[in-house]
Amino acid sequence: MSKGKIIAACSTLLLLVGLGLAIGGSKQPGPTVAATANPTLSVSVISPEIRQIPIDLTANGSIAAWQEAVIGAEVGDLRLNTVNVQIGEAVKKGQILATFSDESVLTDVAQSRAMLAEAEANLAEAKVNAARASKISPVGALSAQQVDQYLTAEKTAAAKVQLAKAQLDAQLLRLKYTKVLASDDGVISSRTATLGAVATKGQELFRLIRQNRLEWRGEVTAAEMTQLTPGVAVTVEVPNVGSIEGTLRFLAPTLDEQSRNGLVYVDLPHAARSGLRAGMFARGEFHLGSSSGLTVPQDALSLREGFSYVFRLAEQSGDRARVNQVKVQLGRRSGAKLEVLSGLNPEDRLVAGGASFLADGDNVRVVAP
């Protein structure tokens, strides 16, 4: 046999062997997609957890003074001699805030005392005359009409004494009002009193936050108001300032006719010590208890086109699995976990993190958490 024929025979034999191997390999079952496809991501797996979730209701509002007292001038046409306090200053009940000039009032007091002394002297004389007339009346020295005149003069003199006393009391009261006193403990929130000014009676001089006590006034809807009762614990937070615990004191008896919202009033003990001030905007959170719910970590969620999704393991072979994208409806938040209202069951197995890097139907490698 020639050398060329030998080479051709060997080539034919090798070709037949190759075809046989190919045909034999095609008869074996192919591996699953999950086992052969390259995984998109290595992930750990979790299951939804049933846990107690706080029931909270939030609202916005403002910090305000619990009560603000207006302190005004109780005498008129007098000049302010001294003004002793400034805005923001803490005062005690009965503390002198300002004084009026009292020279003219002292003169009126002296005049009233003199008039009272004169009236008392006239009364003493009238009593003596009335007593004498009563003694000699039985012997006929005086007529009944004359006796009645003496008795009437005594009563008139007594009435004038009472009038003089009332006038003196009025002047003493004016003298008392020349000192403007704090009506309660608190902090001065406004001052219109000006040294040297002549005030009119009833003119506002100061405003006082009573007991330096603040409250939060939150605005809630009609439906939310039905869930609230006095005594509920509230956390009030002022952005970039801090938060403080308070208690719901009472709910407004009426709602605003335009917005259909109502106010709730929350006591804030020691709010001023926490740096809060009247007029600050604040957010309040009412704590209404808790209830159980199905939760997932926030890291397991992916937000796409305004909807929330998780990725659930559909098929698994060894450490390879295929995932399905599942749309879920979220509810309350509890720390880093969110309540799932629909779309999942407690036995579902979910991708724990990296959901934003996955797509529906992707293959993943499952690793131990």
ZAMARGU-4260 file (C-alpha; in steps of 0.2 Angstrom, whole numbers, plus 5000, padded with zeros to 4 digits):
<rodrens>
0) 5000/5000/5000 | 5007/5017/4995 | 5011/5030/5008 | 4996/5042/5001 | 4983/5028/5004
5) 4989/5025/5022 | 4987/5044/5026 | 4969/5044/5018 | 4964/5029/5028 | 4970/5036/5044
10) 4961/5053/5041 | 4944/5043/5037 | 4946/5033/5053 | 4949/5049/5064 | 4933/5057/5055
15) 4922/5042/5060 | 4928/5042/5078 | 4924/5061/5079 | 4907/5059/5072 | 4904/5044/5084
20) 4908/5055/5099 | 4898/5069/5094 | 4883/5058/5091 | 4885/5049/5108 | 4887/5066/5117
25) 4871/5073/5110 | 4861/5059/5118 | 4866/5064/5136 | 4853/5076/5145 | 4859/5094/5145
30) 4862/5104/5162 | 4849/5116/5168 | 4850/5135/5164 | 4854/5139/5182 | 4869/5127/5182
35) 4877/5133/5166 | 4873/5152/5164 | 4885/5164/5172 | 4877/5171/5188 | 4873/5190/5188
40) 4877/5192/5207 | 4881/5183/5222 | 4867/5185/5235 | 4862/5180/5252 | 4844/5174/5255
45) 4831/5179/5269 | 4813/5176/5272 | 4800/5189/5277 | 4798/5191/5296 | 4783/5194/5306
50) 4786/5207/5320 | 4777/5220/5330 | 4776/5237/5322 | 4772/5253/5331 | 4756/5262/5325
55) 4761/5280/5323 | 4752/5295/5316 | 4762/5310/5310 | 4757/5328/5309 | 4764/5345/5307
60) 4762/5361/5317 | 4771/5374/5327 | 4777/5377/5345 | 4767/5390/5354 | 4765/5398/5371
65) 4754/5388/5383 | 4746/5404/5389 | 4752/5422/5386 | 4747/5435/5399 | 4745/5454/5394
70) 4752/5466/5407 | 4745/5483/5405 | 4744/5500/5413 | 4730/5501/5427 | 4732/5520/5429
75) 4732/5533/5416 | 4741/5550/5413 | 4756/5545/5423 | 4774/5545/5416 | 4785/5529/5417
80) 4799/5532/5428 | 4808/5515/5427 | 4807/5499/5416 | 4816/5485/5424 | 4815/5470/5412
85) 4819/5466/5394 | 4812/5453/5382 | 4817/5436/5386 | 4820/5439/5404 | 4813/5427/5417
90) 4802/5435/5431 | 4793/5429/5446 | 4775/5432/5451 | 4774/5449/5460 | 4791/5456/5453
95) 4791/5474/5449 | 4792/5476/5430 | 4790/5495/5429 | 4785/5510/5440 | 4775/5526/5436
100) 4778/5543/5443 | 4768/5544/5459 | 4770/5562/5465 | 4752/5567/5459 | 4745/5551/5466
105) 4752/5554/5483 | 4745/5572/5483 | 4728/5564/5479 | 4730/5552/5494 | 4734/5566/5506
110) 4719/5576/5500 | 4708/5560/5502 | 4714/5557/5520 | 4710/5575/5525 | 4693/5574/5518
115) 4690/5558/5528 | 4696/5566/5544 | 4684/5581/5541 | 4670/5569/5537 | 4673/5559/5553
120) 4673/5575/5563 | 4657/5580/5556 | 4650/5563/5560 | 4656/5564/5578 | 4647/5581/5580
125) 4631/5574/5572 | 4631/5559/5584 | 4632/5571/5599 | 4618/5582/5592 | 4607/5567/5588
130) 4610/5560/5606 | 4605/5576/5614 | 4589/5578/5604 | 4584/5561/5608 | 4586/5564/5627
135) 4576/5580/5627 | 4563/5575/5615 | 4551/5567/5628 | 4550/5583/5638 | 4544/5593/5623
140) 4559/5605/5621 | 4561/5600/5603 | 4547/5596/5590 | 4547/5579/5582 | 4552/5587/5566
145) 4568/5595/5574 | 4573/5578/5582 | 4571/5570/5565 | 4582/5583/5557 | 4596/5579/5570
150) 4595/5560/5567 | 4595/5563/5548 | 4611/5574/5549 | 4619/5560/5559 | 4615/5547/5545
155) 4621/5560/5532 | 4637/5562/5541 | 4640/5544/5542 | 4637/5542/5523 | 4650/5555/5520
160) 4662/5546/5530 | 4660/5531/5520 | 4661/5541/5504 | 4678/5548/5510 | 4684/5531/5514
165) 4680/5525/5497 | 4689/5539/5489 | 4704/5536/5500 | 4704/5518/5495 | 4703/5523/5476
170) 4718/5534/5478 | 4728/5520/5488 | 4723/5508/5474 | 4730/5521/5461 | 4746/5522/5471
175) 4747/5503/5471 | 4745/5503/5452 | 4760/5514/5450 | 4770/5498/5452 | 4768/5486/5437
180) 4769/5468/5444 | 4771/5452/5435 | 4755/5442/5436 | 4763/5425/5436 | 4780/5417/5434
185) 4786/5416/5416 | 4797/5424/5403 | 4794/5442/5395 | 4790/5439/5377 | 4785/5457/5372
190) 4789/5474/5379 | 4781/5490/5373 | 4784/5500/5389 | 4796/5515/5385 | 4805/5525/5399
195) 4797/5542/5400 | 4782/5539/5390 | 4765/5544/5397 | 4754/5528/5397 | 4735/5528/5395
200) 4724/5517/5406 | 4723/5499/5399 | 4738/5501/5387 | 4748/5485/5385 | 4766/5486/5392
205) 4772/5468/5393 | 4767/5451/5387 | 4772/5436/5398 | 4773/5417/5393 | 4766/5410/5409
210) 4777/5398/5418 | 4788/5398/5402 | 4777/5384/5397 | 4776/5379/5379 | 4765/5367/5369
215) 4764/5360/5351 | 4749/5363/5341 | 4747/5350/5327 | 4735/5350/5313 | 4727/5333/5309
220) 4713/5328/5298 | 4695/5323/5304 | 4699/5305/5301 | 4715/5306/5311 | 4707/5315/5325
225) 4695/5301/5328 | 4711/5290/5332 | 4717/5302/5345 | 4713/5303/5364 | 4720/5314/5378
230) 4735/5306/5386 | 4743/5299/5370 | 4762/5300/5370 | 4769/5311/5357 | 4787/5314/5350
235) 4789/5332/5344 | 4804/5335/5333 | 4811/5352/5327 | 4823/5350/5312 | 4841/5354/5317
240) 4836/5358/5335 | 4830/5342/5343 | 4816/5332/5349 | 4806/5331/5365 | 4792/5319/5372
245) 4775/5327/5376 | 4757/5322/5380 | 4742/5326/5371 | 4732/5337/5382 | 4716/5340/5372
250) 4708/5341/5355 | 4700/5356/5347 | 4681/5355/5348 | 4678/5361/5330 | 4687/5359/5313
255) 4692/5373/5301 | 4678/5375/5289 | 4690/5378/5274 | 4703/5364/5277 | 4692/5352/5287
260) 4707/5350/5298 | 4708/5352/5317 | 4721/5357/5330 | 4727/5346/5344 | 4737/5353/5359
265) 4752/5344/5366 | 4760/5348/5382 | 4779/5349/5381 | 4787/5349/5399 | 4804/5358/5399
270) 4803/5362/5381 | 4813/5379/5384 | 4827/5369/5392 | 4828/5359/5376 | 4831/5374/5366
275) 4813/5375/5359 | 4805/5392/5356 | 4788/5398/5352 | 4785/5400/5333 | 4796/5385/5328
280) 4790/5373/5315 | 4789/5355/5322 | 4784/5338/5316 | 4774/5327/5329 | 4772/5308/5330
285) 4758/5301/5340 | 4762/5283/5347 | 4746/5273/5346 | 4752/5256/5351 | 4758/5242/5339
290) 4752/5227/5329 | 4760/5213/5320 | 4765/5213/5302 | 4776/5205/5288 | 4792/5215/5286
295) 4807/5214/5275 | 4823/5224/5276 | 4825/5240/5266 | 4840/5233/5257 | 4829/5220/5250
300) 4819/5232/5241 | 4821/5240/5224 | 4811/5256/5218 | 4807/5256/5200 | 4796/5268/5191
305) 4787/5273/5207 | 4784/5255/5213 | 4793/5244/5225 | 4799/5227/5221 | 4808/5212/5229
310) 4817/5197/5220 | 4810/5180/5225 | 4820/5164/5222 | 4810/5153/5209 | 4822/5139/5205
315) 4838/5133/5213 | 4850/5120/5209 | 4865/5119/5221 | 4871/5136/5224 | 4863/5143/5208
320) 4846/5150/5207 | 4834/5160/5196 | 4825/5175/5203 | 4808/5183/5199 | 4804/5201/5202
325) 4789/5203/5213 | 4779/5220/5215 | 4775/5223/5234 | 4764/5236/5243 | 4772/5244/5258
330) 4765/5250/5274 | 4773/5255/5290 | 4791/5257/5294 | 4800/5250/5309 | 4818/5255/5310
335) 4827/5248/5295 | 4812/5236/5290 | 4796/5240/5281 | 4779/5232/5282 | 4773/5222/5266
340) 4755/5223/5264 | 4753/5212/5249 | 4764/5202/5237 | 4773/5190/5248 | 4771/5175/5260
345) 4780/5172/5276 | 4788/5156/5268 | 4795/5166/5252 | 4814/5166/5250 | 4821/5183/5245
350) 4837/5191/5239 | 4843/5200/5254 | 4853/5214/5246 | 4858/5221/5229 | 4841/5221/5221
355) 4844/5236/5211 | 4857/5227/5201 | 4845/5212/5196 | 4832/5210/5183 | 4817/5198/5182
360) 4824/5180/5177 | 4842/5184/5182 | 4853/5169/5188 | 4862/5172/5205 | 4874/5163/5215
365) 4867/5159/5233 | 4880/5162/5247 | 4879/5159/5265 | 4874/5175/5275
</rodrens>
